């Protein structure tokens, strides 16, 4: 890993963290962001994030503020960038490594921008915007993020996931249950839906446990097709609450699984085309 000569000084105006989304990726950045704040407690730390995922930062003791990057319209994006420039930053750390996140960091006009080396970026052109680049040696994204934080000057390592408590939404079984979130942004990651019906039957027969399938309200027509499973529709706070209350989880490579792992929830992870 390449390390700059020095990180941002404690007398600087602030730190900007850029990780716009999504759920699992935001969660995976928590230890690195906590390490930055622990290392530079005098610097206000601001997180640039898309509105959909901002609820994940609620109550986070290592984040002093958030700038919501609304890319759904030109006017929303313009307002977001204006809010971004209302603050001054001694450094921006781009944990996402895409052109869009590098542009957000650049528009903030920090003194330095830290990012991964272009050979490790999905969009190598993003590296053109960085003034300091780290070549991560670790395999897991949490450890890679910690390496980038160290390149930006973090000296204290905090491996913690300060997630919000969540809030109850909809009905859940009063007794212990197993939770699953069958849907993913990338359909190739999904376990065939018919298998959840078999799983529900096995859990009921062998353990006396109900299987609860979580998803957003738009997923109701799909999840209701699974025989023998209970459907729980919720937003992200409702998912967090349901995950905390579940006895165990069955997950695929998507945000809900990474949420469960961050909460140290026991369970089974099903991986297909991606590397765990």
N, C-alpha and C positions, 0 to 999 in steps of 0.2 A: 504494500500500500504506500502510495506517495503522500507525504504529509507536508503541508506548507510550513514555513518557518515559524509562524505565529498565528494564533486565532484572534478573534475580535477582542479588543480591550474592554475591560469592565466599565470604562468610562464612556463607551460608545453609546449611540442613541437607541439601539435595540437590535433584536434578531428577528429575521423572518424565516419561517419554515414553510416550504411549499410542498404539499401533498394534497392534491385536489380531491382525490378519491382513489379507489372505492372503499367499501367497508373493511375488507380484510387488509388492504394496503395501508389504510389509515391506522388500523390497530397495530400493524407490524411496525409502524414508525414510532409508537408510543415510547419504547425504551430509549431510543435515540434522542427524542425530544426531551424526555425527562433528564437524560444525561447532559444535554446542552444547558438546560435551565439550572441543574445542580452545579454545573461548572461555572456558569455566569449568572449568579443569582441577582446581580444588580441590573442586568439588562432586561427590559421588558421583552417578552417573547410573544410574537404574533404568528398565527397559523393562517395561511391562505388555503381555503377549502371551498368546495362546491356546496351550495346550500343543502343539498340532499343529505350530506354526511355530517353536517355541522353538529347535529345532536350528539354525535359520538364524543364531542369535546366538552360536553356539559359537566361542570364540577371538576375538570382536570386541574389539579393544583400546579401543574408545570406550564400551563398556557395562560398568558395574561390577557389575550384578546384574539379575535378572529376577524379576518376579512373574507366575506363571502364572495366568491368569484362566480357570478351569474352569467353563463355563456348562452343562455336560452334566447337572448335577443341582443341586438347591437346596443340598444339603450341600457340594458342591464349590464352588459360588459363594460360599457363606458363608465357607468356609475361605480362599478366595482373597482375599476382601475383608478378612478378619481379618489376613492376611499383609500386605496392602497398607497397612493402618493401623499396622503395627508400625514403619513408617519415617516420617520427617518430611520434607516437601518444601517448598521455597520457591516452586517453580513446577511446574505440570504443563503439558505441551504435547500437545494432542490432534491428531495428524496424520490421524486417521480421519474425524472430523466426523460421526459418527452419534450417535444418542441413547445407544446402549449404551456407546460409548467416552467420551462426555461424562459419563455416570453413573459410570464407573470413575474418571475424573479427579476428579469431585466427591467420591466416597467416600474418596479418598485425603486429603482435607482440606488441599490445598496453600494457600499464601498467595494465589497467583494461578493462574488457568487461562487459557492461551492457545489460541486456535482460529481457524479461518477465519471470515470474515464470513458471516452467515446467508444472504446472497444467493448464496453460492458453495457452500452445503452441500446434499447430497442430502436430508438431513433438517434443514430450517431450525430446527426446535425445539431442536436440539442447541446452537445459538448462545445460548440462554437461560442456559446453564450457564457461559459464558465470561465472565471479568472483563476480558479484553483480546482484541480481534478484529483480524485482519489481512485486508485485501482484496488478494489476490494478483493480479498483472498478467500472470504468465507462463502459457504454454499447457501446457508439459510438467509432469507431476506432480512430478518431481524438483526442478525450479526453483521450483514453488509451495511445496514443503516447505521449501526453503531460505529462501524469503521469510518463512514462518511462524517458522522458527528465528531469522531476523534480527529479527522483531518481538518475540521473546522475549529479545533481547539479544545474540545471537550476532554477533560481529564478524569472526571468521575463517571463511573458506569452504573446506571440504575436499570436493572431489568424488571420493570414493572409495567402493568397495564391498567392505568386508572380509568376504568370504564364507568359510565354513569349507572345508577341503580336501575334505570328503566321504569316503566309504569305499566300496571295491569291493563290489558286490552282484551276484551272478549272472555269467553268461558274456557277454563282449563279444568282437567279432572282434579277432584279434591284429594285423590290418592296419588302415589308415585306414578310417573309416566315416562315414556321415552319420547324424545322430541327429534323430529327430522325436518329439514328444509330441502325438498326435492329439486327445486328449480335453481338454475344458474344463468348468468348472463351469456355464457358460452354453452349452448345446448350439448356439445360433445362431452362436457363434464358430467352430465346428468346420468344417474342410474335409471334404467328403464322403470317407468312408473308402475308397471304391473308387479314388479318385485316388492314394492311397498305393501301391496295387499297380502303377499305371502309372509312378509315380515310381521305385519300386524297380526296375522293368524298365529304365527309361531310364538310371538311375545305373549299373546293372550293365553294360549294353551299351556305353554311351558312355565311361564313366570307370572301369569295373571296381571300383566302390565298392558295398559293401553298405549297405542302408538298415536302420537299427535303430529300432524303435518302442518307446518307453519308456512305462510306466504303472505304477500300483500293482497289487499282486497281484489285486485285484478286477477289473481290466481285461483279464485273460487271455482270457476267452471272446470279447471284442470284437476285441482286437488280433490274435489268432490267425487271424482270418478274412482277413487281408490277405496275399494270395499274394505270395511272393517276398521278403518282409521278415522280418527276424529280430526276435523279441520279447524285450525286456529288462524284467523286472518288478523294481521296487525301491521303497524308501522315498525320502525326500528326500535323505539322505546319498548313497545310491546314484545318484540322478539327478545330483547335483552332480559326483560322480566321473565318471559317463558323459559329462557335458557337457564336463568338462575334457579328456577323452581323445578326444572326437570331432574329426574334421577340420573339420566344418561342421554347421550345424543348419538344419532347416526347421521353422518354428514358427508357431503361431497366437497370438492375443492371450490369452495365459495365462501363469501363473507360469514354466513352463520356458523360454519365449521371453525373458522379462525376466531370468531367471537367466543365459541365454546372452549377452544383451547386456551384463550387468554383468561377465561374464568376458571381454568383447571377442572373443567367438567369431564368426567370419564365418558368414553364412548368408542365408536368405530368410525374411521375415516375411509371412504371409498374413493380411490383415485383411478382414473382411466388414462387419458392422454397426457396428463401433466405429471411432473416429478414432485413428489412430496418433500 
